[in-house]
Amino acid sequence: MPRYSSSSSIILLVLALLMVAPAVQAADTYTITAGAGDGGSISPSGAVSVEKGSSQAFIIEAFYGFRIQNVRVDQKSLGSIPMYTFTDVNHNHEITAIFEPIYGSLKVSSDPSGAIVYIDNTYYGTTSPDGPVTFSGIIPGIHSVRFVLQGYQEYRVDVQIPAGETAVLPKVELVPIATTAPTTTPTTSPTTTVPTTTPTTTQTTTIPTTTPTTTQTTTVPTTTPTTSPTTTVPTTTFTTPPTTTVPTTTFTTPPTAVSTTSPATTVPLTTVTSPPPTSLPVQEIPGQPLGLPAIPGIFFILAIGGLATIILSRDVLSSERVRNVSVRRKLLEFALFAIPVIAMMIVLDWYLASPAERTWGILPELVTAVVPLMLYLVLSSIALMMGALISWPFRGMLKAHTVAGVLVIFLALLALIGGDPSMRFMAGMMLLSGILSTLAARWQDGSYPQDKPSAGDISAPASISRPGPDATSVSTSIGSGLFPQELADKYAGAEFVGSGGLARVFRAKNLQTGQTVALKIPLQHDENTGKAFLKEIMGWEGLLHENIVKVSAVNILPVPYVEMEFIGQTLADMGKPLPMGRSARICRDVALGLQFAHDRGIIHRDIKPQNILVTTEGVPKITDWGMSKVIGLSGMPTITGFSLAYAAPEQLAPQTFGETDQRTDIYQLGCVLYELVTGVVPFPGNDMAHVSALIISQKPDLPSSRNPSLQPLDAIIMRCLEKRPVDRYQNVRELIHDLEEYLSSRESSDRYNIFED
């Protein structure tokens, strides 16, 4: 029996340990298999290794034109959720995302074919003689379809496009356009030629007409084939009518047949030539450029003054004063307009007092524009100087002032480059005054708070899915092309502000009250959108509080819409970080608005700077209650979306932290306060999976770690940002109490002084 040495035993022991180690290690790691169907993605994807007892978050994103249909975890259906988190992993898992298209299609045909098809005034293609044509990629809802074909009447029809389906439009029979006989307008000419045709085998004999000595004589040529003789006959015309019929006193004998070889007889023709028209001399007016009419100076003054008055009146009626502007800034704005006014008045005085030198060596037509332009700049500068003293932003006049200043700069450059060298001093002064006026107008226009927010400021809640037709961000584009015509008799001057998951937002003027309001109108008219929109209206309409945007009108006819007060600035527009006291006052007032809503069983669930509007007096107001939830009310639709940077842990992992409630609003308000005093959100970043994992598992840095002076607010902010709702403030009253205590310990100041220089 063989014996093993001690060295052999050691080798066998090492080999056994090497074989056992991977098995032990494998027992501490599990695999989560993640996959996504067509139309979207899941991140991370594939086989993901997760340590035993740890957590792993997965983000589900729908591509443009698709939406999440269902998410299955270990063969269990969870519905259309945008995120799922595995916690305390102790075995292998599987997660699969399924997507469905949200676009619809339209199948059309026409007789005759070849008609151009427009859907909502957008070109889609033409109909085909081979059969119906299908146009895809159409957002579900009611759309206007037009068929246009040359020679046929335009055909219009409204079509309902279902989501993910194809709507079939019956063949369109185009009606031809009725044609009318064209009319010919006769042309007046001094003489009329009457052709006379002679047959080949005959000779035409014409008796000359008797012509008075005081009239002109017209030559009437005779058109014949090459073998026919031709007779030229003098005729008499008394007038020149606008027709081809010439009245004459001519007596003609019937034609007599003769041989084709007969010689041609020519009757002498006497022509009286009319004298050329007499040209009247053009009288040149002294002091007026050649080719331009003389216009009285009083006309210029009245016209320019009237234009300035119209623009000023519009600005006064459509805007209001900006408060809390320092005296130093008012005087600076006044001086910026006063200096170029002096220079322009010197140029105007010289121009009007020196008519012989006013051409400057450039085109007279361009020089003539100097007087009205500079006169307008003087008048508008005086108005803007007054506006600077009373802090009233005349935005329309500022824009017109900028345009006039640019034109003056252009004319001054022409005079400097190609004009009379002796006039360059005045041209240089004109150039200087134009530059200073333009820069002053641009600076003042940019220094005032904007009248209207960007699309993201008033848009519906942003979803964490990829941008698509249900979550668009539109840069401020002005126009009412999307505004429902059914509301045109109630509102005027509609300006498209932006759109979001549920609705479009417009700024318009209420014709009955004359006030500028914001209108929120649903994007679609399907059942689910209607229910969600109705839910938002029900929760928002009764919230009458100083710190909540006021709803002034709600109706479902002629189209569903909500009218609310228009506020042109959000908390996101303000520079950050803000002083601690100012930040605490803003969040205290927002908390007062939330307390009013919570007392009525409504939570917001999307508190962020973009949803906090700030009036010109500095009053913060909560808007956009589209994601709100009525506590204790079941059966109403809920929007499953949120803003990730301000999302509470229970919004990301409800299976771990529970359902959303009023403490969700407290967490989000803590994120806002954190950003106001530090300038950054608690968990910054663009990687959604990474940021989500931090929100669920990590504590944010103390605000004082970024700025030691923030230490007095550390305890308030960090209590708001606790992971477990039970560890946060349990109601908004507790948060308001701590903020009031902090504010009372500081020096008192104006409550809403947030527009300081």
C-alpha positions in Angstrom: 0.0 0.0 0.0 1.6 3.3 -1.0 2.4 5.9 1.5 2.1 9.7 1.0 4.7 12.0 2.2 3.9 15.1 4.3 4.6 17.3 1.3 2.0 15.5 -0.8 -0.6 16.0 1.9 0.1 19.8 1.8 -0.3 19.9 -1.9 -3.7 18.1 -1.8 -4.9 20.5 0.9 -4.0 23.6 -1.1 -5.8 22.2 -4.2 -8.9 21.5 -2.1 -8.9 25.1 -0.7 -8.6 26.5 -4.3 -11.6 24.5 -5.4 -13.8 25.5 -2.4 -12.9 29.2 -2.5 -14.8 30.0 -5.8 -17.9 28.2 -4.5 -17.8 30.2 -1.3 -17.3 33.4 -3.3 -20.2 32.5 -5.7 -22.5 32.0 -2.8 -21.9 35.7 -1.9 -22.8 37.1 -5.4 -26.0 36.8 -7.3 -27.0 37.7 -10.9 -29.9 39.9 -12.0 -30.7 39.5 -15.7 -32.2 42.7 -17.1 -33.7 43.0 -20.6 -35.8 45.3 -22.6 -38.0 44.9 -25.7 -38.3 47.1 -28.8 -39.0 50.7 -28.1 -36.9 51.3 -25.0 -34.0 50.4 -22.8 -33.2 49.3 -19.2 -30.2 50.5 -17.4 -28.1 48.6 -16.4 -28.8 45.7 -18.8 -27.7 42.2 -19.3 -26.3 40.0 -16.5 -25.7 42.3 -13.5 -23.7 40.9 -10.6 -25.0 42.0 -7.2 -23.4 41.2 -3.8 -25.5 39.4 -1.3 -27.7 41.6 0.8 -27.1 44.8 -1.3 -29.5 46.8 -3.5 -29.6 47.4 -7.2 -31.7 50.0 -9.0 -32.9 49.7 -12.7 -34.1 52.6 -14.8 -36.6 51.9 -17.6 -36.6 54.4 -20.4 -39.0 54.6 -23.4 -37.7 55.7 -26.7 -39.2 58.6 -28.6 -42.6 57.4 -29.9 -43.0 54.6 -27.3 -44.1 54.3 -23.7 -43.7 51.7 -21.0 -46.4 49.0 -21.3 -45.3 46.6 -18.5 -42.4 45.7 -16.3 -42.1 42.1 -15.2 -39.9 41.1 -12.2 -39.4 37.3 -11.7 -42.5 36.7 -14.0 -44.6 39.1 -11.9 -46.3 42.0 -13.7 -45.7 45.4 -12.0 -47.3 47.7 -14.6 -45.8 50.8 -16.3 -43.2 51.8 -13.7 -40.1 53.9 -14.7 -37.9 52.4 -12.1 -37.5 49.3 -9.9 -35.0 48.6 -7.0 -34.0 45.2 -5.8 -33.2 45.4 -2.0 -31.5 42.8 0.2 -30.7 40.5 -2.7 -30.2 36.9 -1.6 -30.9 35.0 -4.9 -30.9 35.5 -8.6 -33.6 37.7 -10.2 -34.9 38.6 -13.7 -36.4 41.9 -14.8 -37.9 42.6 -18.3 -39.4 45.8 -19.7 -42.0 45.8 -22.5 -42.8 48.9 -24.5 -45.7 49.9 -26.9 -45.8 52.6 -29.5 -47.9 55.7 -28.7 -48.0 57.0 -32.3 -50.9 56.4 -34.6 -51.2 56.2 -38.3 -53.5 57.5 -41.0 -54.4 55.7 -44.3 -55.7 58.0 -47.1 -56.5 58.0 -50.8 -58.1 60.5 -53.2 -59.7 60.7 -56.7 -57.8 61.9 -58.6 -54.6 60.9 -57.0 -51.5 63.1 -56.6 -53.1 65.4 -54.0 -50.8 66.9 -51.4 -51.7 65.8 -47.8 -51.2 68.2 -44.9 -51.8 67.1 -41.3 -52.1 70.1 -38.9 -50.6 72.2 -41.7 -47.5 69.9 -41.9 -46.7 68.3 -45.2 -46.8 64.5 -45.0 -46.8 63.4 -48.7 -49.1 62.8 -51.7 -51.8 60.3 -52.5 -50.9 57.5 -54.9 -52.7 56.1 -57.9 -51.7 52.6 -56.8 -53.9 52.7 -53.7 -54.2 54.1 -50.2 -51.1 55.7 -48.6 -50.3 55.3 -44.9 -48.7 58.1 -42.9 -47.3 57.0 -39.5 -45.7 58.8 -36.6 -48.8 60.9 -35.7 -49.5 61.9 -32.2 -52.9 60.4 -31.0 -55.8 62.8 -30.9 -57.9 64.9 -33.3 -56.0 66.3 -36.3 -56.9 68.6 -39.2 -56.2 66.9 -42.6 -56.1 68.8 -45.9 -56.0 67.6 -49.5 -54.6 70.1 -52.0 -54.4 69.5 -55.8 -54.1 72.1 -58.5 -57.3 72.7 -60.4 -59.4 71.2 -57.6 -61.1 72.6 -54.5 -59.2 72.1 -51.2 -60.8 69.3 -49.0 -60.6 69.5 -45.2 -61.6 67.0 -42.6 -60.9 66.4 -38.8 -59.7 62.9 -38.0 -59.3 61.1 -34.7 -56.0 59.2 -34.6 -56.0 56.4 -32.0 -52.8 55.5 -30.1 -50.9 52.6 -31.7 -53.6 52.1 -34.4 -54.3 53.2 -38.0 -57.2 55.4 -38.8 -58.6 54.8 -42.3 -60.1 57.8 -44.1 -62.6 57.0 -46.9 -61.5 57.9 -50.4 -61.7 61.7 -50.9 -63.5 62.8 -54.1 -62.0 66.1 -55.1 -64.2 68.6 -56.9 -62.8 70.5 -59.9 -62.7 74.3 -59.7 -65.2 75.9 -62.1 -63.4 77.7 -65.0 -64.6 81.1 -66.5 -63.8 82.5 -69.9 -60.8 84.8 -69.8 -61.5 88.5 -70.6 -59.2 90.5 -72.8 -58.5 94.1 -72.0 -58.0 96.0 -75.2 -54.9 98.0 -75.5 -55.1 101.7 -76.6 -52.8 102.6 -79.4 -52.5 105.8 -81.4 -53.3 104.0 -84.7 -55.1 100.8 -85.7 -54.1 98.5 -88.5 -56.9 96.7 -90.3 -55.6 93.8 -92.5 -57.3 93.0 -95.8 -57.0 89.5 -97.3 -57.1 89.1 -101.1 -57.9 85.6 -102.6 -55.2 84.3 -104.9 -57.3 84.5 -108.1 -58.8 87.9 -107.5 -57.7 91.5 -107.3 -59.3 93.8 -104.7 -60.3 97.3 -105.7 -60.9 99.7 -102.8 -62.3 103.2 -103.2 -60.2 105.6 -101.1 -62.0 107.2 -98.2 -62.4 110.9 -97.7 -60.2 112.2 -95.0 -60.7 115.6 -93.3 -57.6 117.7 -93.3 -57.4 117.9 -89.5 -57.1 114.2 -88.8 -54.3 111.7 -88.9 -54.1 109.1 -91.6 -53.6 105.4 -90.9 -51.9 102.9 -93.2 -53.8 99.7 -93.7 -51.7 97.0 -95.1 -53.1 94.3 -97.3 -52.1 90.7 -96.5 -52.1 88.4 -99.5 -50.3 85.2 -100.6 -47.2 85.5 -102.6 -48.9 85.4 -106.0 -51.6 88.0 -105.2 -51.3 91.7 -105.9 -51.8 94.0 -103.0 -53.4 97.4 -102.8 -52.6 99.9 -100.1 -55.6 102.0 -99.2 -55.6 105.1 -97.1 -58.2 105.2 -94.4 -59.3 107.8 -92.0 -59.7 107.5 -88.2 -61.4 110.2 -86.2 -60.4 108.9 -82.7 -58.3 106.1 -81.2 -60.8 103.8 -79.4 -59.6 100.9 -77.2 -60.9 98.3 -79.7 -59.8 96.9 -83.0 -62.7 98.4 -84.9 -61.8 101.6 -86.6 -64.6 103.9 -87.7 -64.0 105.2 -91.3 -66.0 106.7 -94.1 -65.0 104.1 -96.6 -67.2 102.8 -99.5 -65.9 99.6 -101.0 -67.0 97.9 -104.3 -67.2 94.1 -104.6 -64.0 92.4 -105.6 -63.6 91.6 -109.3 -61.8 88.5 -110.5 -58.7 89.1 -112.6 -55.7 87.3 -113.7 -53.1 86.5 -111.1 -50.5 88.1 -113.3 -52.0 91.5 -113.0 -49.7 94.3 -111.8 -50.2 95.5 -108.3 -51.7 99.0 -107.9 -50.4 101.2 -105.1 -52.4 104.2 -103.9 -50.2 107.0 -102.5 -50.4 107.3 -98.7 -50.2 110.5 -96.8 -49.3 110.2 -93.1 -49.6 113.0 -90.6 -47.2 112.6 -87.7 -48.3 113.7 -84.2 -45.9 115.9 -82.2 -44.1 114.3 -79.3 -45.7 114.8 -75.8 -44.6 117.8 -73.9 -42.7 117.2 -70.7 -43.4 119.4 -67.8 -40.3 120.7 -66.0 -39.6 119.3 -62.5 -39.3 121.9 -59.9 -36.7 121.2 -57.3 -37.5 122.4 -53.8 -34.7 124.1 -52.0 -33.3 122.0 -49.1 -35.1 118.8 -50.1 -33.1 115.9 -51.6 -33.8 115.4 -55.3 -36.4 112.7 -56.0 -38.1 112.9 -52.7 -41.3 114.9 -52.0 -41.3 117.8 -49.7 -42.8 116.9 -46.4 -43.5 119.6 -43.8 -41.4 119.3 -40.7 -44.5 119.3 -38.5 -45.6 116.0 -40.2 -42.4 114.3 -39.0 -42.8 115.5 -35.5 -46.5 114.4 -35.3 -45.8 111.0 -37.0 -42.8 110.2 -34.8 -44.5 111.5 -31.7 -47.6 109.4 -32.4 -45.6 106.3 -32.9 -43.7 106.8 -29.7 -47.0 107.4 -27.9 -48.6 104.2 -29.2 -45.6 102.1 -28.1 -45.5 103.8 -24.7 -49.2 103.3 -24.1 -49.0 99.6 -24.9 -46.1 99.2 -22.5 -47.9 101.0 -19.7 -51.0 98.9 -20.1 -49.2 95.5 -20.4 -46.6 95.8 -17.6 -46.2 97.1 -14.1 -43.5 98.8 -12.0 -40.6 96.8 -10.7 -40.2 97.3 -7.0 -37.1 97.5 -4.7 -34.9 99.1 -7.3 -32.1 101.1 -5.7 -31.7 104.8 -6.3 -28.2 104.3 -7.6 -29.4 102.1 -10.3 -32.2 104.5 -11.3 -29.8 107.3 -11.7 -27.4 105.2 -13.7 -30.1 104.2 -16.1 -31.2 107.8 -16.4 -27.6 108.9 -17.2 -27.1 106.2 -19.8 -30.0 107.6 -21.9 -29.3 111.3 -21.1 -25.8 111.3 -22.5 -26.7 110.1 -26.1 -29.8 112.4 -26.1 -27.5 115.4 -25.8 -25.3 114.2 -28.7 -28.3 113.5 -30.9 -29.8 116.9 -30.2 -26.5 118.5 -31.3 -26.6 116.5 -34.6 -30.2 117.3 -35.2 -29.7 121.0 -34.6 -26.8 121.1 -37.1 -28.6 119.0 -39.6 -31.7 121.2 -39.6 -29.7 124.4 -39.6 -27.4 123.5 -42.5 -29.6 122.4 -45.4 -26.8 122.9 -47.9 -24.5 120.4 -46.1 -27.1 117.8 -45.2 -26.3 115.3 -48.0 -22.9 114.3 -46.4 -21.8 112.9 -49.7 -24.0 109.8 -49.5 -27.4 108.8 -51.1 -30.0 111.5 -50.4 -32.6 108.8 -49.7 -30.5 107.4 -46.8 -29.8 110.9 -45.4 -33.5 111.6 -45.3 -34.0 108.8 -42.9 -31.7 110.4 -40.3 -34.2 113.0 -39.2 -37.1 110.6 -38.3 -34.8 108.0 -36.8 -32.9 110.5 -34.5 -36.1 112.3 -33.6 -37.6 109.0 -32.5 -34.5 108.2 -30.5 -34.7 111.5 -28.7 -38.4 111.1 -27.8 -38.0 107.4 -26.8 -34.9 108.3 -24.7 -36.9 110.9 -22.8 -39.6 108.3 -22.1 -37.1 105.7 -21.1 -35.4 108.2 -18.8 -38.7 108.8 -17.1 -39.3 105.0 -16.9 -35.9 104.5 -15.3 -36.8 107.0 -12.5 -40.1 105.2 -11.7 -38.7 101.6 -12.4 -41.2 100.9 -15.1 -39.9 98.5 -17.8 -41.1 99.8 -21.2 -40.1 96.7 -23.1 -41.7 97.5 -26.4 -40.1 100.9 -26.5 -36.8 99.4 -25.5 -36.9 97.0 -28.5 -38.0 99.7 -30.9 -35.2 102.0 -29.5 -32.7 99.2 -30.2 -33.8 98.9 -33.8 -33.7 102.6 -34.4 -30.2 102.8 -32.8 -28.9 100.1 -35.1 -30.2 101.9 -38.2 -28.5 105.2 -37.0 -25.2 103.3 -36.5 -25.5 102.0 -40.1 -26.1 105.4 -41.6 -23.3 106.9 -39.5 -20.9 104.2 -40.7 -21.8 105.0 -44.3 -21.2 108.7 -43.8 -17.8 108.0 -42.2 -16.6 105.5 -44.8 -17.9 107.0 -48.1 -19.2 110.5 -47.2 -17.8 114.0 -47.3 -14.6 114.1 -45.1 -15.5 117.5 -43.8 -18.7 116.0 -42.3 -16.9 113.3 -40.3 -17.1 115.0 -37.0 -20.9 115.1 -37.0 -21.0 111.6 -38.5 -18.8 110.4 -35.6 -21.1 112.1 -33.1 -24.1 110.4 -34.7 -22.3 107.0 -34.5 -21.4 107.5 -30.8 -25.0 108.5 -29.9 -26.4 105.5 -31.8 -24.0 103.0 -30.1 -24.7 104.5 -26.6 -28.5 104.5 -27.1 -28.5 100.9 -28.3 -26.3 99.6 -25.5 -28.3 101.4 -22.9 -31.6 99.9 -24.2 -30.1 96.4 -24.3 -28.7 96.7 -20.8 -31.9 98.1 -19.3 -34.1 95.4 -21.1 -31.9 92.6 -19.7 -31.7 94.1 -16.2 -35.5 93.8 -15.5 -37.1 90.5 -14.5 -38.5 88.8 -17.6 -42.2 89.1 -18.4 -42.6 85.5 -19.3 -40.9 82.3 -18.2 -39.2 79.7 -20.3 -40.9 76.5 -21.4 -39.5 74.6 -18.5 -40.7 77.1 -16.0 -44.4 76.6 -16.5 -44.5 73.3 -18.2 -46.2 70.2 -16.8 -44.1 67.9 -14.6 -41.1 66.5 -16.4 -41.0 62.7 -16.6 -37.7 60.7 -16.3 -38.5 59.1 -19.6 -36.7 60.1 -22.8 -38.3 63.3 -24.4 -41.1 62.4 -26.7 -44.4 63.9 -27.8 -45.8 63.5 -24.2 -42.9 65.5 -22.6 -41.7 68.2 -24.9 -39.7 71.3 -24.0 -40.2 74.2 -26.3 -38.1 77.4 -26.2 -40.2 80.4 -25.9 -41.8 80.6 -29.2 -44.5 83.3 -29.8 -47.5 82.6 -31.8 -51.1 81.3 -31.5 -50.9 78.5 -34.1 -51.6 75.9 -31.5 -54.2 78.0 -29.6 -57.7 76.6 -29.9 -59.8 78.8 -32.2 -62.8 78.0 -29.9 -61.3 80.3 -27.3 -60.5 83.2 -29.7 -63.6 85.1 -28.6 -62.5 85.0 -24.9 -58.8 85.6 -25.2 -56.5 87.6 -27.4 -52.7 87.8 -28.0 -52.1 84.2 -27.2 -48.4 83.3 -26.8 -47.3 79.7 -26.6 -45.1 79.3 -23.5 -44.4 75.6 -23.3 -45.9 72.1 -23.0 -45.4 69.1 -20.8 -46.9 65.7 -20.0 -50.5 66.7 -20.0 -51.1 70.2 -21.3 -49.9 73.2 -23.3 -49.5 76.6 -21.5 -50.3 79.9 -23.1 -50.0 83.5 -22.0 -53.1 85.5 -23.2 -55.2 88.5 -22.4 -58.7 87.9 -21.0 -61.0 90.1 -23.2 -63.6 90.4 -20.4 -61.3 91.5 -17.5 -58.4 92.9 -19.5 -55.9 90.9 -17.4 -52.9 88.9 -18.6 -53.5 85.3 -17.6 -52.0 81.8 -18.1 -54.1 79.2 -19.8 -53.5 75.5 -19.4 -55.1 73.4 -22.2 -54.8 69.5 -22.5 -52.6 68.2 -25.3 -55.0 65.4 -26.1 -58.7 64.7 -25.6 -58.6 61.0 -24.8 -60.2 59.5 -21.7 -57.1 59.0 -19.6 -55.8 62.5 -20.2 -59.2 63.9 -19.4 -59.4 62.0 -16.1 -55.9 63.2 -15.1 -56.6 66.8 -16.1 -59.9 66.7 -14.2 -58.1 65.4 -11.1 -55.6 68.3 -11.3 -58.5 70.8 -11.6 -60.3 69.2 -8.6 -57.3 69.4 -6.4 -56.1 72.9 -7.5 -59.3 74.9 -7.9 -60.1 75.1 -4.1 -56.6 76.0 -3.0 -57.0 79.8 -2.4 -53.8 80.9 -0.6 -51.3 83.7 -0.9 -48.5 81.2 -1.7 -50.5 79.1 -4.3 -51.1 80.2 -7.8 -54.7 81.2 -8.1 -57.1 79.5 -10.5 -59.5 82.1 -11.8 -61.6 80.0 -14.3 -62.2 76.4 -15.2 -64.3 75.0 -18.0 -64.7 72.0 -20.2 -66.5 73.9 -23.0 -65.8 74.7 -25.8 -62.6 72.9 -24.9 -61.2 71.9 -21.5 -58.9 74.6 -20.0 -57.8 76.2 -16.8 -57.2 80.0 -16.4 -54.8 81.1 -13.7 -52.8 84.1 -12.8 -49.7 84.7 -14.9 -46.4 85.1 -13.1 -43.3 85.7 -15.2 -40.5 84.3 -13.1 -39.7 81.1 -11.2 -37.4 80.3 -8.4 -35.1 78.6 -10.9 -34.5 81.9 -12.6 -32.8 83.4 -9.6 -29.1 83.3 -9.1 -27.8 80.9 -6.5 -26.7 80.6 -3.8 -29.0 83.1 -2.0 -28.5 84.5 1.5 -29.6 82.2 4.3 -32.3 84.5 5.7 -33.8 85.1 2.2 -33.8 81.3 1.4 -35.4 80.5 4.8 -38.1 83.1 4.2 -38.9 81.7 0.7 -39.1 78.1 2.0 -41.1 79.2 5.0 -43.7 80.8 2.7 -43.8 77.8 0.4 -44.3 75.6 3.5 -47.3 77.8 4.4 -48.9 77.1 1.0 -48.2 73.3 1.5 -49.7 73.4 4.9 -52.9 74.9 3.5 -53.0 72.1 0.9 -52.1 69.3 3.3 -54.9 70.4 5.7 -57.3 69.7 2.8 -55.8 66.3 2.1 -53.8 67.3 -1.0 -50.1 66.6 -1.4 -48.0 68.1 -4.3 -45.3 65.5 -4.9 -43.3 67.6 -7.4 -41.9 70.6 -5.4 -38.9 72.0 -7.3 -37.7 75.6 -8.2 -39.4 75.4 -11.6 -42.8 74.9 -9.9 -42.4 77.8 -7.5 -43.3 81.1 -9.2 -42.1 84.4 -7.8 -44.1 87.6 -8.3 -42.5 91.0 -8.9 -43.1 91.7 -5.2 -41.1 88.6 -4.3 -44.1 86.4 -3.2 -43.4 82.7 -3.9 -46.4 80.7 -5.2 -46.7 77.0 -5.8 -47.9 76.0 -9.3 -48.4 72.8 -11.4 -50.5 70.4 -9.3 -50.6 67.8 -12.1 -48.8 65.2 -9.9 -50.8 66.0 -6.8 -52.5 63.2 -4.8 -55.7 63.4 -2.8 -55.1 61.5 0.4 -57.8 58.9 1.1 -59.4 59.3 -2.4 -59.2 56.1 -4.5 -60.2 55.5 -8.0 -58.6 58.7 -9.4 -55.8 58.4 -12.0 -52.3 59.3 -10.8 -49.3 60.4 -13.0 -46.3 58.2 -12.3 -43.5 60.7 -13.0 -41.2 62.9 -10.9 -38.1 65.2 -11.1 -35.2 63.0 -10.2 -33.0 65.6 -8.6 -35.8 66.4 -6.1 -37.3 62.9 -5.8 -37.9 61.4 -2.4 -36.7 57.8 -1.6 -40.3 56.6 -1.5 -40.8 57.8 -5.0 -37.9 55.6 -6.2 -38.4 52.5 -4.0 -41.9 52.4 -2.5 -41.5 48.8 -1.7 -38.8 49.8 0.8 -39.8 53.2 2.0 -43.6 53.1 1.7 -46.1 55.2 -0.3 -45.9 58.9 -0.8 -47.6 61.3 1.7 -47.2 64.8 3.0 -43.6 63.9 4.2 -42.7 63.6 0.5 -43.4 67.3 0.0 -41.2 68.0 3.1 -38.3 66.0 1.6 -38.6 67.9 -1.7 -38.8 71.3 0.0 -35.6 70.3 1.9 -33.9 69.7 -1.5 -35.0 73.2 -2.6 -33.7 74.8 0.6 -30.4 72.9 0.2 -30.0 74.2 -3.4 -30.9 77.8 -2.5 -28.2 78.1 0.2 -25.5 76.0 -1.5 -26.2 76.5 -5.2 -26.4 72.7 -6.0 -28.9 70.0 -5.4 -28.2 67.4 -2.7 -27.3 64.7 -5.2 -26.0 66.3 -8.5 -25.3 64.2 -11.6 -26.6 63.1 -15.0 -26.4 59.3 -14.5 -29.9 58.4 -13.4 -29.1 55.0 -12.0 -26.2 56.5 -10.0 -28.2 59.4 -8.7 -31.1 57.1 -7.8 -28.8 54.8 -5.8 -27.4 57.8 -3.9 -30.9 59.1 -3.0 -31.9 55.7 -1.7 -28.7 54.8 0.2 -26.5 57.8 0.9 -26.7 60.9 3.1 -26.0 64.2 1.4 -23.1 66.3 2.4 -23.8 68.9 5.2 -24.6 72.3 3.7 -21.9 73.7 6.1 -19.3 71.5 4.4 -19.7 73.7 1.3 -20.0 77.0 3.3 -19.3 77.0 7.1 -21.7 79.9 7.6 -24.6 77.6 6.8 -24.2 75.6 10.0 -27.3 77.1 11.6 -29.5 75.6 8.9 -27.8 72.1 8.9 -30.2 70.5 11.4 -33.3 71.8 9.6 -32.2 70.7 6.1 -30.8 67.3 7.1 -34.0 66.4 9.0 -36.0 67.2 5.9 -33.7 64.9 3.9 -33.9 61.8 6.1 -34.3 58.6 4.0 -37.1 57.1 6.1 -40.2 59.3 6.3 -40.6 58.5 9.9 -37.3 60.3 10.7 -38.3 63.5 8.9 -40.6 66.3 10.1 -44.0 64.6 10.4 -45.9 67.6 9.2 -45.2 70.9 7.7 -46.2 72.8 10.9 -43.1 71.4 12.6 -40.9 72.6 9.7 -42.5 76.1 9.7 -41.9 76.3 13.5 -38.2 75.7 13.2 -37.8 78.1 10.2 -39.6 80.8 12.2 -37.3 80.3 15.2 -34.3 80.5 12.9 -35.6 83.7 11.3 -36.5 85.3 14.6 -32.9 84.9 15.7 -31.7 87.0 12.7 -32.0 90.7 12.1 -35.5 91.6 10.8 -35.7 92.7 7.2 -38.2 93.1 4.4 -40.2 89.9 4.1 -39.9 89.6 0.3 -36.9 91.7 -0.6 -35.5 89.2 -3.1 -34.7 91.6 -6.0 -31.8 93.4 -4.5 -28.9 94.6 -6.5 
